[in-house]
Structure formats: structure tokens, C-alpha cells
Amino acid sequence: MAKEVVVIGGGIIGLCTAYFLHKEGHKVTVIDKADITFGASFVNAGYLTPSHIVPLAAPGMISNGLKHMFNSASPFYMKPRFDQDFLKWAWYFKKSSTKAKVQKAMPLIKDINLLSRDLFEAMAASGELGHFHLERKGLLMLYQTEKAGAYEQQVAERARNMGLPVKHLHPSEIKKIEPHISINALGAFHYLCDRHTTPPQFMSRLLKYLSDQGITIRKAEEVTDLEASDKKINKVITNKAMYVADDIVFAAGSWSAVLSQKLSIKLPLQAGKGYRIDVQNSTGITMPAILMEAKMAVTPMQGFTRFAGTMEFSGINHTIRKDRVQAIAKGAARYYEGLQIQKEAIDGAKCGLRPVSPDGLPYIGRSTKYKNLIFATGHAMMGWSLGPATGKLVSELVSDKKTAMDVTAFHPERKF
Ligand SMILES: Cc1cc2nc3c(=O)[nH]c(=O)nc-3n(C[C@H](O)[C@H](O)[C@H](O)COP(=O)(O)OP(=O)(O)OC[C@H]3O[C@@H](n4cnc5c(N)ncnc54)[C@H](O)[C@@H]3O)c2cc1C
């Protein structure tokens, strides 16, 4: 049965949800408080990462965070604050950072990533969005120290055991696949399963496709309240209008917890800020790479090279910390010999907020408190990769169909 669905949020998750809901024959309205041209879904590194099987909440991360707490240029930063929601989230994060929990999360992360990557491929093959940038070169994990190499060796072994193809490369082999620029690294692990894209291009193509299909997209309209009774949301209220729908999807990224509070739901979620620097002049970089010690990403996108990084927990704000942006530029220069990142590129840096759940798994599922509410958020560092899979799973939940994979572990009311 065709339903009327309101999707709150027009980032990658909201737009992919609209895409798959439309395919299922539902009538969709997407509402976004902004103009859908900036934020996490535009500034990200564009990786589709089945390789990222280890969640952020892993052993050692809390002590790492504490170590860097007062370093304004570190790639991982938790601003000390006595905010109850943050403290609770940090406690859940700590509880999730055990070997056993990571072990349990890894196959789920791999499965949803592979599902999503295949859906990206299907979207490309369908030609519906026109041609969009999707490259199949895999991802390099470049390391400069034996310690980082040994760590990645273990991750690579686990990935291989889970059926993901990974090759180890010596410097001469790195040179062969990245011939136009000299890389200062002891070696690399090459995850052949990964892909990369150009996010602003994909977002604008998807937005245009959805509009052409007659999906209502309300920009610059903020959901300010929700009215509910008898375990059902009756009205979605914005600063401009009021909507009634059969199902409502919360895909509001880092703001999903704020939205949930309007229904007295406590969703453990924190914003993890990251930055990007786009370099328009030719860099010679053709392979996407993670610079392990610098904890940053480099992506050759269509028309420019993107340098992205930092995970900064300092609440919901878009303040650009220049020292962190500088650290990204300096980090890149330590790996790529002769790389020039112009001042104007650094000055033009932008940031976005990753919606981070405490255990590294997204929130995808129907609320038990409000029967017409579905959550689609909390994807942290993998929201770009997981857009299509999330959209598909949500569309199946709306249609009361068997989901393409088991979503029990992603339930928004799970215990930590
Ligand atoms: C630097 C950086 C690099 C990254 N690299 C990668 C990567 O390589 N691969 C990967 O998979 N992921 C990556 N990510 C993560 C990924 O970008 C995010 O997880 C993803 O974009 C989140 O998408 P979203 O749709 O949930 O949220 P958003 O893109 O933040 O969208 C949420 C939308 O909701 C709207 N909204 C909020 N509240 C309301 C309201 N009340 N009413 C109406 N609208 C509202 C907002 O305006 C916003 O447009 C990266 C992130 C960053 C910052």
C-alpha cells in the first residue's frame, strides 16, 4: 500500500531514503532547514568503505581521546564539558570499546557496507542520475611507522578472514600505482573492495533526479515541533507549514537527537566535526589514501583533490578551528613530497558534523514509542558509504517488507 512519508533531513541519508521510498511507490516529502548545499554530506572524503570494519569505539580510543584533550591541533578531540547527554554518550562509548563488542560489530559493518556499495553500483548502472563519479581503485592505508604498519597488518588479516581482498604494498609498488608524486611511506595496505566518489556532484545529481520524479523537496524549512498522541505522530510542524504523514523518518544527521527530544526520546548521539580542504590545481594524486599517522583522508575527486580529517567532539557548531585545518595541510605535506596546498585553499576550508552513535553502528529502525516513526541516522564516519543501504532498509520498513539484511543490531532503542 502506498504511503505518505515525510523525511526530515536532506543529507545523503534523507535523499537516499527518498530515492528508495519513491521506488517502492510511496509519496515522499523531504524537509530540510538548509538549502542542501553544505554540511557533512558535501564535505566528506567520498569513500565507500567496506574496509572500515573497525568501529570508532574500539579499545584504546578513550585513552587516545584523553591524551589529545588539550591539543588544539590533534586529529581526535573531545572538548571537556559537563553536559549530561555528552557524559552519558561518552559512558556508552567507553562501554562499547571492548574487544568483544568490536568483534560483534565488524561483520555487521562489513555487510551493510557491501550492500550499500552494490546499491551505489546499481544506481550508477541504471543511468538514472546521469553519469556520476564512481571509481573502483580501492583505498590505500599508507603508514610511515612500523607501529602503524603492524596495527594495519592485523586489521588487514581480519578483513581477509571476512572475505575482503587486501594487498600489502612496498614503496616501489606504491610508486607503480601512484607514479606522478613521491610518497613518503614505509608501505601501504591496499583494500581493493573500496570505491570513491565526488560527494557534491552525487548530491546535486540525486537532488535533481528526485525533483524530476516529482518528489517534494522543501528547502529552508525547519521542523520545529511534532505533535503526537496514542503512540503516533499526528503532525510535523515547521516554521512554514504543517504536515500529516503515515510514516515520518528522522534523517536529520547530528540534529536527530534534538528532534528526538521534542518527543521526549533520548537518542545517544554526538556531533563529530570534520574538515575538508579542496585543492583545485593538479596534485598528481590519483589514488585515494588514508594517511595513518596523520589520521586523515586524501581523495582525488572529479576536478579537485580533497584532504579531509579530524574528529572533534565539541557540540553542534560550525566553528572552523584554523589550527586543525592547518594540521590537515601539514599532515598531507609529510606524506606527499613537494605537495603545494595554497593559502586560499586552506582559507576556503569547510566543516561538517558526523552524527556519531556510541557504538559505531547506525540507528536504523522503527521506534516502539511512536509506531509511525523510523530512525535513519547515527552513521558517524560511514554515512556517505551507507546512504543507499540505509535508504533501502528504511523503504522496506515503511513497506512492511522483509529487510535486505537483519536490522536488529541497528535498533534505535538498543542497550549499550
Ligand atoms: C570530513 C568528513 C569526512 C567524511 N568522510 C566520509 C567518507 O569518506 N565516507 C563515509 O562513508 N562517510 C564519511 N563521512 C561521514 C558522512 O559524511 C556523514 O556520516 C553523513 O554525511 C551524514 O549524513 P546525514 O544525511 O545523516 O546528515 P547530514 O548530511 O548532516 O544531513 C542532515 C540534514 O538534516 C537537516 N536538518 C537537521 N535538523 C533539521 C530540522 N529540524 N528540520 C529540517 N531539517 C533539519 C540539516 O540541515 C542537514 O541538511 C565524513 C564526514 C566528514 C565531516
The ligand as an ORCA input file, in Angstrom:
! r2SCAN-3c Opt
* xyz 0 1
  C      35.385     15.486      6.978
  C      34.447     14.315      6.835
  C      34.837     13.216      6.072
  C      33.975     12.117      5.930
  N      34.336     11.104      5.076
  C      33.476     10.082      4.877
  C      33.790      9.071      3.922
  O      34.793      9.130      3.210
  N      32.929      8.027      3.790
  C      31.797      7.945      4.528
  O      31.077      6.962      4.394
  N      31.437      8.920      5.390
  C      32.253      9.986      5.577
  N      31.911     10.980      6.447
  C      30.660     10.861      7.217
  C      29.447     11.275      6.404
  O      29.733     12.453      5.678
  C      28.243     11.503      7.311
  O      28.049     10.357      8.132
  C      26.982     11.717      6.505
  O      27.156     12.772      5.581
  C      25.783     12.002      7.395
  O      24.682     12.205      6.556
  P      23.263     12.587      7.135
  O      22.340     12.687      5.984
  O      22.915     11.677      8.252
  O      23.488     14.013      7.834
  P      23.679     15.470      7.199
  O      24.412     15.415      5.934
  O      24.205     16.312      8.297
  O      22.199     15.896      6.853
  C      21.251     16.172      7.860
  C      20.331     17.242      7.335
  O      19.248     17.430      8.260
  C      18.877     18.785      8.238
  N      18.153     19.089      9.465
  C      18.587     19.000     10.744
  N      17.626     19.360     11.619
  C      16.538     19.688     10.880
  C      15.240     20.157     11.206
  N      14.857     20.343     12.478
  N      14.372     20.430     10.206
  C      14.753     20.240      8.916
  N      15.982     19.808      8.548
  C      16.865     19.520      9.511
  C      20.216     19.512      8.141
  O      20.053     20.812      7.619
  C      21.008     18.605      7.208
  O      20.967     19.025      5.859
  C      32.729     12.102      6.595
  C      32.339     13.209      7.340
  C      33.162     14.316      7.470
  C      32.707     15.507      8.248
*
